[in-house]
């Protein structure tokens, strides 16, 4: 073998060893823990390519060398599999771990909680104010048709789509519970049940009281008595824009509106708030009682009565407690 050929083989061998060494170093770097000592949240905009993603990761301090990330991702055939979104990357995550997370599409789960008893206008305001969502709500859903709950979403999800989920959840809840109602309720439709559930929701925050308060209202409906519910009067005054900034007055109770159940008989034309599941269930499955009245008892709950005479005593007691508290 000539000396020239020997030199060529030697050079090739050195090149192969060097390439193997470089590949081994690259793989070690790709698998080694990253520089971040704390978890880091990184947002990758839609349409970001591999180069833009690697630069953003480097600028956020989760990788040291963007070209190592690029090379490792390409060698794993994952360049087109990385997904945009908001990601929570753990401390010391290696480039390989980060690649796997971005391929999985397991983005940060955000939450928005809709409390029971808010009007639709109030719910819309909460959704509109949520910075993690995008798009304006161009239509206000019907009153009472949004199910109060904690909803999960991802960064930049559409506001309208989230509200549609709330509507779908309420429709599903009514469809599930209406068939399981007690027989002989003075309610003709699930919509009527929803109206009464919204009134029960506004009357008490105590879950254990709701079936009892529902029973009182149902008893009054059976007897043709007016419901005489203060929250319905408040809704008629505000139009559902939010809570009143003052106590109800005697004038409010006398002023006719479609929602003033001191003046109208039966149910108001539509719900006065968005009730939770427990209020819907309470209306459809009330306790058995012949009570017709209730009033606040000063402890956060209510005093119930079967007769007007007994109720008037409870009212006088409540007014004394109010006077003493002042």
FENUR-V192666 format. One record per backbone hydrogen bond with DSSP energy under -0.5 kcal/mol. NH is the residue of the N-H (numbers start at 1). CO is the residue of the C=O. E is the energy in kcal/mol with one decimal. If there is no record, write none. Layout:
nh-><NH,NH>
co-><CO,CO>
e-><E,E>
This chain:
nh-><6,7,8,9,10,11,12,13,14,15,16,17,18,19,20,21,22,23,24,25,26,27,28,29,30,31,32,34,40,42,42,44,44,45,48,53,54,55,56,57,58,59,60,61,62,63,66,68,69,70,71,72,73,74,75,76,77,78,81,82,83,85,87,87,89,89,92,93,95,96,98,99,100,101,102,103,104,105,106,107,108,110,110,112,114,114,115,117,118,123,124,125,126,127,128,129,130,130,131,133,134,138,141,145,147,147,148,148,151,151,153,156,157,157,159,162,163,164,165,166,167,168,169,170,171,172,173,174,175,176,177,178,179,180,181,182,185,187,193,194,195,196,197,198,199,200,201,202,203,204,207,209,210,210,211,212,213,214,215,216,217,218,219,220,221,222,223,224,224,225,228,230,232,233,234,235,236,237,238,239,241,253,254,255,260,261,263,264,274,275,280,281,282,283,284,285,287,289,292,293,295,297,303,305,311,312,313,314,315,316,317,318,319,320,321,322,323,324,325,326>
co-><2,3,4,5,6,7,8,9,10,11,12,13,14,15,16,17,18,19,20,21,22,23,24,25,26,27,28,92,89,40,87,42,85,43,45,49,50,51,52,53,54,55,56,58,57,57,64,65,65,66,67,68,69,70,71,72,74,73,78,78,102,44,42,85,40,87,36,90,32,30,94,95,96,97,98,99,100,101,101,105,86,108,153,151,112,149,113,274,115,119,120,121,122,123,124,125,126,127,129,130,157,136,139,142,145,166,146,275,112,149,110,132,132,154,134,158,159,160,161,162,163,164,165,166,167,168,169,170,171,172,173,174,175,177,178,284,182,185,189,190,191,192,193,194,195,196,197,198,199,200,205,206,206,207,207,209,209,210,211,212,213,214,215,216,217,218,219,220,221,220,261,228,229,229,230,231,232,233,234,235,238,249,250,251,257,259,260,260,118,273,276,277,278,279,280,281,211,287,305,305,303,301,295,293,307,308,309,310,311,312,313,314,315,316,317,318,319,320,321,322>
e-><-2.1,-2.3,-2.0,-2.7,-2.5,-2.5,-2.6,-2.6,-2.5,-2.4,-2.7,-2.7,-2.6,-2.7,-2.9,-2.5,-2.8,-2.8,-2.6,-2.5,-2.7,-2.7,-2.2,-2.7,-2.4,-1.4,-1.4,-0.6,-2.6,-0.6,-2.6,-0.6,-3.2,-0.6,-1.6,-2.6,-2.6,-2.2,-2.1,-2.5,-2.2,-2.5,-1.5,-1.4,-2.2,-0.7,-0.5,-0.6,-1.4,-2.4,-2.6,-2.7,-2.6,-2.3,-2.4,-1.3,-1.6,-2.5,-1.3,-0.8,-1.8,-2.2,-3.1,-0.6,-3.3,-0.8,-2.3,-1.5,-0.6,-2.1,-2.5,-2.5,-2.6,-2.3,-2.5,-2.2,-2.0,-1.2,-0.8,-1.9,-3.4,-0.7,-3.3,-2.1,-0.5,-2.5,-0.7,-2.5,-1.0,-2.1,-2.8,-1.7,-1.9,-2.5,-2.7,-1.8,-0.7,-0.8,-0.6,-1.5,-2.5,-0.8,-0.6,-1.6,-0.5,-1.6,-0.5,-0.5,-3.0,-0.6,-2.2,-3.4,-0.6,-1.9,-2.6,-1.8,-2.3,-2.2,-1.7,-1.7,-2.1,-2.7,-2.3,-1.9,-2.6,-2.4,-2.2,-2.5,-2.3,-1.9,-2.2,-2.6,-0.5,-1.0,-1.5,-2.8,-0.7,-1.3,-1.6,-2.1,-2.0,-2.3,-2.6,-1.9,-1.3,-2.5,-2.6,-1.5,-1.3,-1.5,-0.7,-1.2,-0.9,-0.7,-0.5,-0.7,-2.6,-2.8,-1.5,-1.9,-2.2,-2.5,-2.6,-2.1,-2.4,-2.3,-1.6,-0.6,-1.0,-2.6,-1.7,-0.6,-0.8,-1.1,-2.3,-2.1,-1.9,-1.6,-2.5,-2.6,-0.9,-1.8,-1.4,-1.7,-0.9,-1.3,-1.9,-2.4,-2.2,-0.8,-1.7,-2.9,-2.1,-1.9,-1.8,-1.9,-1.1,-0.7,-2.1,-1.9,-1.8,-1.9,-3.4,-2.1,-2.2,-2.8,-1.6,-1.9,-2.5,-2.4,-2.2,-2.3,-2.5,-2.0,-2.1,-2.3,-2.4,-2.6,-2.1,-1.2>
